[in-house]
Amino acid sequence: ILDYWQKLGSFRKKHPAVGAGVHQMILNEPYVFSRSYKTENYSDTVVIGLPNQTGIEIKLDVSDIFGKEALLHDAFSNSDYEVKEGRVTIITNHSIFLLERIN
């Protein structure tokens, strides 16, 4: 349980978008949303998913969030994903995923 909460806390600390960002729903089922925070000099966007089961593939259109090509990291499972043509497929290994852009 401690590891779970430490991962969530670290992600929130690293990404101001989690607490102060604008919420945009991507999917209703499973529940997936983005959080975006922007100022004149700073921009932060994350995608968070709360799938109700593990071992499934979730296909997301993230072109408005991360563009057509990007590398993403799931800070919860420590998995990496590639955005191709604005789409990414997540394989759920946990009840949550925390996607951030790899710079």
C-alpha positions as CSV (number, residue, x, y, z in Angstrom):
1,I,0.0,0.0,0.0
2,L,2.9,2.4,0.8
3,D,4.4,1.9,-2.6
4,Y,1.1,2.7,-4.3
5,W,0.7,6.0,-2.4
6,Q,4.4,6.9,-2.9
7,K,4.0,6.6,-6.7
8,L,0.9,8.8,-6.6
9,G,2.5,11.4,-4.4
10,S,5.7,11.5,-6.5
11,F,3.7,11.9,-9.7
12,R,1.6,14.7,-8.2
13,K,4.7,16.5,-6.9
14,K,6.4,16.3,-10.4
15,H,3.3,17.4,-12.3
16,P,1.5,20.6,-11.3
17,A,-1.2,19.7,-13.8
18,V,-2.5,17.0,-11.5
19,G,-3.5,19.5,-8.8
20,A,-3.9,22.8,-10.7
21,G,-4.6,21.8,-14.2
22,V,-7.6,21.8,-16.4
23,H,-9.5,18.5,-16.5
24,Q,-10.5,17.0,-19.9
25,M,-12.2,13.7,-20.2
26,I,-10.9,11.4,-22.9
27,L,-12.9,8.2,-22.3
28,N,-15.9,7.6,-20.0
29,E,-15.3,3.8,-19.7
30,P,-12.7,3.1,-18.7
31,Y,-12.3,6.5,-17.1
32,V,-9.4,8.3,-18.8
33,F,-8.7,12.0,-18.6
34,S,-6.0,14.6,-19.2
35,R,-4.9,17.4,-16.9
36,S,-3.1,20.4,-18.5
37,Y,-1.4,23.3,-16.7
38,K,0.0,26.2,-18.7
39,T,1.6,29.6,-17.8
40,E,3.7,32.0,-19.9
41,N,6.9,30.0,-19.2
42,Y,5.7,26.6,-18.3
43,S,3.5,23.8,-19.7
44,D,2.6,20.4,-18.1
45,T,0.2,17.8,-19.4
46,V,-0.5,14.3,-18.2
47,V,-3.0,11.5,-18.9
48,I,-4.5,9.5,-16.1
49,G,-6.5,6.3,-16.5
50,L,-8.5,4.3,-14.0
51,P,-9.4,1.1,-15.7
52,N,-11.8,-1.2,-13.9
53,Q,-9.8,-4.3,-14.9
54,T,-6.3,-5.3,-15.8
55,G,-4.9,-7.2,-18.8
56,I,-6.9,-5.2,-21.4
57,E,-5.8,-2.9,-24.2
58,I,-7.0,0.7,-24.2
59,K,-6.6,2.6,-27.4
60,L,-6.5,6.3,-27.0
61,D,-6.4,9.3,-29.4
62,V,-4.0,11.6,-27.7
63,S,-3.2,13.8,-30.8
64,D,-4.6,16.9,-29.1
65,I,-2.6,16.3,-26.0
66,F,0.8,14.9,-27.1
67,G,0.7,15.4,-30.9
68,K,1.1,12.8,-33.6
69,E,4.4,11.3,-32.4
70,A,5.7,11.1,-28.8
71,L,7.2,8.8,-26.3
72,L,5.2,8.4,-23.1
73,H,6.1,6.9,-19.7
74,D,3.6,5.3,-17.3
75,A,5.0,6.5,-13.9
76,F,2.9,3.9,-12.1
77,S,3.9,0.7,-14.0
78,N,7.3,2.0,-15.2
79,S,6.3,1.1,-18.8
80,D,7.0,3.2,-21.9
81,Y,4.6,3.7,-24.9
82,E,4.9,5.2,-28.3
83,V,2.4,7.6,-29.8
84,K,2.0,6.9,-33.5
85,E,-0.3,9.0,-35.7
86,G,-1.8,10.5,-32.6
87,R,-2.7,7.2,-31.0
88,V,-1.4,5.1,-28.2
89,T,-2.4,1.6,-26.9
90,I,-2.0,1.1,-23.2
91,I,-2.0,-2.5,-21.8
92,T,-3.3,-2.3,-18.3
93,N,-1.3,-4.1,-15.7
94,H,-2.7,-2.1,-12.7
95,S,-5.9,-0.3,-11.8
96,I,-4.3,3.0,-12.7
97,F,-1.9,4.5,-15.3
98,L,-0.1,7.8,-15.1
99,L,1.2,8.9,-18.5
100,E,3.8,11.6,-18.9
101,R,5.8,12.7,-22.0
102,I,9.4,11.5,-22.2
103,N,11.5,14.5,-23.2
